[in-house]
């Protein structure tokens, strides 16, 4: 998955909006005014998503591409690298989970 595919997928979510509240390099996706994903455009190889705390730890232990959320609450957010061994399905499942946690 690349950043264009990531953007397209996020915007398919009902009520999803995009913006640049943290500057022109950080693309943010929200639903209901709440952030569910952000990505840096300069590097373009990772994104931050919200995650259930227990699942966040499990994903980090299982996949080297999943790290504690960069500049985020490390208990609730993961940084996910798209240029590793994770499949598009695994990436979209993490995006879906984040969206669902925020859009309650």
N, C-alpha and C positions, 0 to 999 in steps of 0.2 A: 504494500500500500504506500502511495506517496501522498504528499500534502494536498494535491488536487482531489484525489480520490477520498481522502479523509474529509475534506470540506464538503464534497458532494454528498457523502454519506450522512454527515451531521445535519445538513440542510434538508434531508429527507424526513427527519424526525418532525412530527407534528408540533407546531409552535416554536420550533428552533429559530433563533436569530443569531447573526454574527456581528462582531464589532471589534474595535481596537481600543478598549478603555485603558490599557496599560502601555500604549505607544504603538507605533506603526509596525513593529516587528512581532507583536504578540497577538495572534488571532484568537478570539474568544467566542465560544458558542454558549448560549444561554437558552433556557426554557423557563417561562414564567418569571423572568427576571433573575433567575439563579444560574450560576455557572455550572456547566456539566463537562466542558472540555476546553483546554487551551493548548496552543501550540506556538512555538517560535518559528517564524518564517525564515530567519536567516539560516539556521541549521536545517530545518525542515525534515528531521528524521525521528522526531519524538513528539509525544503529546502527554498531557496530564489529564487523568480521569479520576473521578470520585469512586470509592470502592468500599464495600463492607469491610470493617477492620480485620476480621478473621480471614476473609478471602484475600485481602491485600497482602497479608503475611504469607499465605499459602502461595499466591502467585509469585511473590518475590523469591520464595524458596525454590520453586519449581522452574522458573524461567530467568536466566541471566539478563534478559531484555527488560525486565520489570524491576524498577528501583523505587525507593521511597520518593514521594512527590517533591520535585525540585521547587523550592520556594513556596511549599504548600504545607498544610497540616499532614505530617508524615503518617499519622494514624489512619487518616481517611482518604488520602490521595496517593496515587502511583504515577510515576513517570514511565511511559512505555516507549521503547525504541522500536521503530518500524522496520529497521534494516537488519534484523536478526533472523532467527529461525521461527518466529511466530507467524502463523498463517493469517490470511485476511479474515478468516472466520473467527479466530481467536481475538484478533484486534477488534472486530465489530462487536463481539460479545462483551468485551470490556467497555466499549463505547455505550452499548445498550444498557449495561448495568449502571453506568454512571448517569445516563439520562433518566433511567427508571428510579434511581435513588433521589434525584433532584425533583422530578416531575411527579409529585405525590398528590 
